[in-house]
Amino acid sequence: MSDYIEYNDKIAFHPGYYIREIVEESGLTQEDFAKRLDTTPKNLSLLIRGEQSLSIDIAVKLSRMIGTSVIYWLNLQNSYDALIAEFKSEEELVNERKVFSYFDYRFFRDNYGLPDLPRQRDEQIKALRAFFKVSSLTVLRNRDLAVSFRSAADDLTEASTVKANAMVQIAINKAIKIDAPRFNKKNFEKVVEYALTLTKKHDEFYMLLRKAFLEAGVVFVILHNISGSQTNGATKKIGDNILLMVNDRRLNADSFWFTLFHEIGHIINGDYGISFEQDNGNREEAADKYAQDSLIPAEQYKEFIENGRFDIQSIREFADRIDRDPGIVLGRLQNDKKVDYDDWTLKPLRHKYTVRMGG
């Protein structure tokens, strides 16, 4: 610290600057002056060097000792603190510009209604800051800002960390506006069974899921993906509720439902956090296993595999037997390398969702 600061053609003196002058003019040593002021020599020395703020107690003692007002001393401290804050705010803005460079502002303008501010970078930063409801965009650099990053944390770039945190902040800000009853795990497990009946309802599943989850205390949010976030989904406790977020990066039937049930698996297992592309470890394997067995019952899938017929008709018939979208079965077969990803004869089985996000 210093006993004065200059910034943007302004200068503010720390109260210690004036106290030093008073001590020098008094002809007393700092130790003697401190005793008369009823403070310690160390405290006075720190104050004179600008390394300690002026307290109300010392302001009162100074006013009594030398006949000035208490307000005079407090105003000196306030003026100094205000200029320090202005300086630090500008420094922070410089750091925010680096974080801002990871985003395409048009994405937020087009998808979330932020104001159009062409070539006004600092105004765009302010708009994003308010949208995320953070004091500075730099907090988005912090891993585990709002949720656990689980096993992927060590492999993420700063840009991906920032974008993943941004996704979670958007989801949280949406979720906290929604009224929901207290999370009830038993009710949620029943709702999950209901969710499995919706995989073929391509045009209405989202609203049905959202309503059913909400009744069990789970706020379900689908977001537009921020390119480069590397996220699949996230879960978080919010008060008495649970946030379940997935993005629209993978909206083919197989990948969407697997991602959704992977996150459901984390909730069932009481494991909250954000899921990334490169996640691994026991918790991720458990969530994967939950999703696999929920979407396609293990024994029935085993029998289907043993039959060895994976043409389009056989896949459709099996999907009908287990009451699932055939794209889910196709995705599992591709993942298990039973059919090729580029088998064009199976393309009619794939369905890509278009989700209209609102609220």
CORMO-V981189 format. One record per run of one state. SS is the DSSP state (helix for helix, strand for strand, loop for the rest). FROM is the first residue (numbers start at 1). TO is the last residue. Records with the same first field share a line. If there is no record, write none. Layout:
SS=FROM-TO ; FROM-TO
This chain:
loop=1-3 ; 8-9 ; 14-14 ; 27-29 ; 38-40 ; 49-55 ; 67-69 ; 101-104 ; 113-120 ; 133-136 ; 142-149 ; 156-157 ; 176-184 ; 199-204 ; 216-217 ; 224-230 ; 239-240 ; 248-251 ; 269-272 ; 277-281 ; 296-297 ; 308-311 ; 322-325 ; 336-343 ; 350-351 ; 353-359
strand=4-7 ; 10-13 ; 218-223 ; 231-238 ; 241-247 ; 252-252 ; 273-276 ; 352-352
helix=15-26 ; 30-37 ; 41-48 ; 56-66 ; 70-100 ; 105-112 ; 121-132 ; 137-141 ; 150-155 ; 158-175 ; 185-198 ; 205-215 ; 253-268 ; 282-295 ; 298-307 ; 312-321 ; 326-335 ; 344-349
